[in-house]
Amino acid sequence: MKTRITELLGIKYPIVLSPMAYISRAPLVIAVCKAGGLGLFGPPGLSLDEMRAQIQEIKAAVGNSPFGVNIMPVMPKVRELIDIMIEEKVPVWTSSIRNPLTMFNIKKPKDVIFIPAVGNARQALSVAKSGADAVMVQSLESGGHVGLIASTVLVPEVSRAVKIPVISAGGYADGSGLAGALALGAEGIAMGTRFAVTQESPIPEGLKKCYVEAKDADAVLTAVWDGMPQRAITKMKHYRGWWTHPWDAIPTLIYAKSAFKASWKDIWDNARKLMQMKVSPAQFATGMSLFQKTLTTGDIIHSFAPAGQVTGLINDIPTCKELIERTVTGAEQVIKELNKKI
């Protein structure tokens, strides 16, 4: 299966691992790359030394296969992370929430492929103008931080607005989804929740079973988690914001300062970025603390786990290789069946 995305990235299949914080670590990235997709590393929650070590581990394991690192401008030490990516010659850069090239006035390195995430056509046009090589559209169905437009509207709108290839993220778990995304105008898909429930995923087995058991309506979209629209599953009750968990806010800030070896000025600068986006720093810090707790312990009674509506389609825990191959085979079969019907 060839598209402009497979040709741009030099990968076998037009399938991308979403760069999920605390989940898309080196083992999962490596497994996706070796299975013919594009693995994206999600750095939040690691120190700069740990980020570099994970990037080096991925490089050593995948050889000449491409991989990427996601830049999240609202995390501390993000400028230093970009320096590491340049030093380690990371071939693919992605970004979420804000465009780091314009935010930090950075010129994209010559040999880097830049694929930012966007939530509407206006943002897609903006990043295309700033030098993006492709764009990832984050739709309403997504898990974690989401866009606010359904993929059936967003994907064709963006694919008509920009000339660069489009990757659709949100709501994908199988071949039918891949075939549907291609029909809408995308040239690849990104899967997050579905890859989180694979054998190579680092999350606890008990949490994987929670994802398997969850239905589409269990993935609730709200801004109370961390101050931004985010979709997640939980069994937690009576959580309305950081003020209902004040004991988590300050320890989380202290942890972030220690983990990133950041100064209080770094923490304050990061808080200012959040406030410019009309997001409460205390809410964001508490939300990050809670979902990190779930992804490391599996406890969704006292916290939450980012999840897309695609949870309703997940019923097993395959390897990444099995998942990718059956997704592509399934898409090819769907396309053949459609030709017969038409």
matplotlib code that plots the C-alpha trace (Angstrom):
import matplotlib.pyplot as plt

x = [0.0, 1.6, 0.6, 2.4, 3.0, 4.8, 6.9, 7.7, 8.7, 10.1, 7.9, 6.0, 2.6, 0.7, 0.3, 1.7, 2.0, 0.6, 3.2, 1.4, 3.0, 4.1, 3.1, 5.0, 8.4, 11.3, 10.0, 6.6, 8.2, 10.7, 8.0, 5.9, 9.0, 10.0, 6.5, 6.6, 4.9, 6.3, 6.9, 6.7, 8.3, 6.4, 8.9, 6.8, 7.6, 11.3, 14.5, 16.6, 19.1, 16.4, 15.0, 18.4, 18.9, 15.5, 16.2, 19.6, 17.9, 15.4, 18.1, 20.2, 17.3, 15.6, 18.7, 17.9, 14.1, 12.7, 11.2, 10.1, 10.0, 7.0, 7.5, 5.0, 5.8, 3.9, 6.4, 9.5, 12.9, 11.3, 14.0, 16.7, 14.8, 14.9, 18.7, 18.9, 16.8, 19.2, 22.3, 20.9, 19.7, 16.1, 14.6, 11.0, 9.6, 6.0, 4.3, 1.2, -0.8, 1.4, 3.8, 7.4, 9.0, 7.1, 6.9, 10.7, 11.6, 13.4, 14.2, 13.5, 16.8, 17.3, 17.0, 14.1, 10.5, 8.1, 4.6, 2.6, -0.8, -3.7, -7.4, -8.8, -8.1, -6.9, -4.2, -3.3, -2.8, -0.7, 1.7, 1.9, 3.0, 5.7, 7.3, 5.4, 6.0, 2.7, 0.0, -1.7, -5.3, -6.6, -10.3, -13.1, -13.0, -9.4, -8.2, -6.2, -6.1, -8.5, -9.7, -13.3, -14.3, -15.3, -13.0, -15.7, -15.7, -12.1, -10.2, -11.7, -11.7, -8.0, -7.0, -8.7, -7.1, -3.5, -1.2, 0.9, -0.1, -2.7, -2.5, -5.8, -5.7, -8.7, -11.1, -8.9, -8.4, -8.8, -8.8, -12.3, -10.9, -7.9, -10.0, -12.4, -9.6, -8.2, -11.6, -11.9, -8.7, -6.1, -2.9, -2.3, -3.7, -2.3, -3.4, -3.0, -5.4, -5.3, -1.4, -1.7, -3.5, -0.8, 1.7, 4.6, 2.8, 4.3, 1.0, -0.1, -2.0, -4.9, -5.3, -5.1, -8.0, -9.9, -9.5, -10.7, -13.8, -14.6, -17.3, -17.2, -19.4, -17.0, -14.4, -15.6, -14.5, -14.1, -11.7, -11.7, -8.9, -6.1, -7.8, -7.8, -10.4, -9.3, -11.0, -10.4, -11.9, -12.2, -14.1, -13.2, -16.1, -16.6, -13.5, -14.3, -10.8, -7.5, -9.2, -10.8, -7.2, -5.1, -2.6, -1.5, -0.8, 2.3, 4.0, 3.5, 5.2, 8.1, 8.4, 8.4, 11.1, 13.2, 12.6, 13.5, 16.2, 14.4, 14.7, 11.7, 12.0, 11.5, 8.4, 7.1, 7.8, 5.9, 3.0, 2.8, 2.5, -0.4, -2.1, -1.7, -3.8, -6.3, -5.3, -4.8, -1.3, -2.5, -5.2, -2.7, -0.1, -2.7, -4.2, -0.7, 0.0, -3.3, -3.0, 0.7, -0.4, -3.0, -0.6, 2.0, -0.2, -3.3, -5.6, -8.5, -10.6, -8.5, -7.4, -8.1, -6.6, -6.6, -8.7, -10.4, -13.9, -12.2, -12.2, -15.6, -13.7, -10.9, -11.4, -7.9, -4.2, -2.2, 1.5, 2.2, 3.2, -0.1, -2.1, -0.5, -0.6, -4.2, -5.2, -3.6, -5.0, -8.4, -8.3, -7.4, -10.3, -12.8, -11.7, -12.2, -15.7, -16.7, -15.6, -17.9, -20.8, -20.4]
y = [0.0, 3.2, 6.8, 10.1, 9.4, 6.1, 7.8, 10.9, 8.8, 5.8, 3.4, 0.2, 1.1, 4.4, 3.8, 6.0, 5.6, 8.6, 10.2, 9.4, 10.8, 8.0, 5.3, 5.9, 5.0, 3.3, -0.3, 0.6, 3.0, 0.4, -2.3, 0.0, 1.0, -2.7, -3.6, -1.1, 1.9, 5.2, 5.2, 8.6, 9.0, 11.0, 12.6, 14.1, 12.8, 12.1, 14.1, 15.5, 12.7, 10.1, 11.6, 11.4, 7.8, 6.8, 8.5, 6.7, 3.4, 3.8, 4.9, 1.8, -0.6, 0.7, 1.3, 3.1, 3.1, 6.5, 7.4, 10.7, 12.7, 14.8, 18.4, 19.6, 23.3, 23.4, 21.1, 22.5, 22.4, 22.0, 24.2, 21.9, 18.9, 20.4, 20.8, 17.1, 16.2, 18.3, 16.7, 13.2, 13.8, 12.8, 12.4, 13.2, 16.0, 16.2, 18.7, 19.1, 22.0, 24.7, 25.1, 25.1, 26.5, 29.8, 29.7, 29.5, 31.2, 28.1, 27.2, 23.6, 21.7, 20.7, 16.9, 17.0, 16.0, 18.2, 16.9, 19.1, 18.3, 20.6, 20.8, 22.8, 23.9, 27.4, 25.8, 23.4, 26.3, 28.1, 25.2, 24.5, 28.0, 27.7, 24.7, 21.6, 18.6, 16.9, 17.5, 15.3, 16.3, 15.6, 15.0, 14.9, 11.1, 11.2, 10.2, 12.6, 16.2, 16.4, 18.5, 19.7, 18.7, 15.1, 13.4, 13.0, 16.8, 17.7, 15.3, 16.3, 20.0, 20.0, 17.7, 20.2, 23.2, 22.1, 20.5, 18.5, 15.0, 14.5, 12.0, 11.4, 10.8, 9.8, 6.8, 4.3, 0.6, -1.5, -1.9, -0.3, 2.9, 3.0, 2.6, 5.2, 7.7, 7.2, 7.7, 11.0, 12.3, 11.3, 9.5, 7.7, 7.2, 7.7, 5.3, 6.0, 4.1, 1.0, 0.9, 1.5, -1.9, -4.0, -6.4, -4.0, -1.1, -0.3, 0.3, -2.2, -5.3, -4.4, -1.1, -2.8, -4.9, -1.8, -0.4, -3.7, -3.7, 0.0, 1.1, 4.1, 6.2, 5.5, 7.8, 11.1, 14.5, 17.3, 20.1, 19.2, 16.7, 19.2, 22.4, 21.5, 19.4, 15.8, 12.5, 9.8, 6.8, 6.7, 5.3, 8.3, 10.2, 13.8, 15.2, 18.7, 20.3, 20.8, 22.4, 19.0, 17.5, 20.4, 18.0, 17.0, 20.4, 21.5, 18.1, 17.9, 21.2, 20.1, 16.8, 18.6, 20.9, 17.9, 15.6, 18.2, 19.8, 23.0, 26.3, 28.0, 30.5, 27.6, 26.5, 30.0, 30.5, 27.3, 28.5, 31.7, 29.7, 27.9, 31.1, 32.6, 29.6, 30.3, 27.1, 27.0, 25.9, 24.2, 22.4, 21.3, 20.1, 18.1, 16.5, 15.5, 14.0, 12.0, 10.5, 9.7, 7.8, 5.8, 4.9, 3.6, 1.9, 1.1, 2.7, 4.4, 4.5, 7.4, 8.9, 8.7, 7.3, 9.1, 7.1, 7.7, 6.6, 3.8, 1.9, 0.5, -1.3, -2.8, -6.4, -8.0, -7.3, -8.1, -7.4, -4.3, -6.4, -8.3, -5.1, -3.3, -6.2, -7.0, -3.3, -3.0, -6.4, -5.4, -2.1, -3.7, -6.2, -3.4, -1.5, -4.7, -5.3, -1.7, -2.1, -5.2, -3.3, -0.3]
z = [0.0, -1.2, -0.6, -0.5, 3.3, 2.7, 0.0, 2.1, 5.1, 3.4, 5.3, 4.2, 5.5, 6.0, 9.7, 12.5, 16.2, 18.0, 20.3, 23.6, 26.8, 29.1, 26.6, 23.3, 24.8, 23.0, 23.0, 21.5, 19.0, 17.9, 17.5, 15.2, 13.1, 12.7, 11.7, 8.8, 10.3, 11.7, 15.5, 17.3, 20.7, 23.4, 25.8, 28.6, 32.1, 31.3, 32.2, 29.3, 29.9, 29.8, 26.6, 24.9, 26.1, 24.6, 21.3, 21.1, 22.0, 19.2, 16.7, 17.5, 17.1, 13.9, 11.9, 8.7, 9.3, 10.1, 13.5, 15.1, 18.3, 19.4, 20.6, 23.2, 23.7, 27.1, 28.8, 30.6, 28.8, 25.4, 23.8, 25.2, 23.8, 20.4, 20.7, 21.6, 18.5, 16.3, 17.9, 17.6, 14.0, 14.6, 11.1, 11.8, 14.1, 15.1, 17.4, 19.4, 20.9, 19.4, 16.5, 17.9, 14.8, 15.1, 18.9, 19.3, 15.9, 14.7, 11.1, 10.3, 9.7, 6.1, 6.5, 8.9, 8.0, 10.1, 10.7, 13.2, 14.6, 13.9, 14.8, 11.9, 8.3, 9.4, 11.5, 8.7, 6.3, 8.9, 9.5, 5.7, 5.2, 8.0, 6.2, 7.3, 5.1, 6.1, 8.6, 11.2, 11.8, 15.3, 15.3, 17.8, 18.2, 19.5, 22.9, 25.1, 23.8, 20.9, 18.1, 18.1, 14.6, 13.5, 11.1, 8.4, 8.1, 9.2, 6.9, 3.6, 4.6, 5.4, 2.5, 0.1, 1.8, 1.7, -0.9, 1.6, 2.7, 5.5, 8.3, 10.1, 13.8, 16.0, 15.8, 14.0, 15.0, 11.9, 8.2, 7.8, 9.5, 7.2, 4.1, 5.3, 6.0, 2.5, 1.0, 2.9, 1.5, 4.1, 3.0, 6.3, 9.8, 13.3, 16.0, 19.7, 21.9, 19.7, 19.9, 23.7, 23.9, 22.3, 23.8, 23.4, 25.2, 28.6, 30.4, 33.1, 31.9, 34.1, 32.3, 28.9, 30.0, 31.1, 27.5, 26.1, 28.3, 27.8, 25.3, 23.0, 25.4, 28.3, 26.7, 28.1, 26.6, 29.2, 30.2, 33.9, 33.5, 32.8, 31.6, 27.9, 26.0, 26.7, 26.2, 28.8, 30.6, 34.4, 37.4, 39.5, 41.1, 42.2, 40.4, 39.2, 39.0, 40.8, 43.8, 44.6, 44.6, 45.9, 47.4, 43.9, 42.5, 44.4, 44.5, 40.8, 40.2, 42.4, 40.6, 37.2, 38.4, 39.5, 36.6, 34.0, 36.1, 35.6, 37.5, 39.0, 36.2, 33.7, 35.6, 35.6, 31.9, 31.2, 33.4, 31.4, 28.2, 29.7, 30.9, 27.4, 26.2, 29.0, 30.8, 34.6, 35.4, 38.6, 36.7, 34.0, 36.6, 38.6, 35.5, 34.3, 37.7, 37.7, 34.3, 34.8, 38.0, 36.0, 33.1, 35.6, 38.2, 36.2, 38.8, 37.1, 40.3, 41.6, 38.3, 34.5, 31.4, 28.0, 25.5, 22.2, 21.3, 19.4, 22.7, 21.5, 18.7, 20.7, 21.8, 22.0, 22.7, 19.6, 18.8, 16.8, 13.8, 14.0, 14.3, 11.5, 9.0, 9.7, 9.4, 6.0, 4.8, 6.2, 4.3, 1.1, 1.5, 2.3, -0.9, -2.9, -1.4, -2.1, -5.8, -6.0, -4.5, -6.8]

ax = plt.figure().add_subplot(projection="3d")
ax.plot(x, y, z, "-o")
ax.set_aspect("equal")
plt.show()
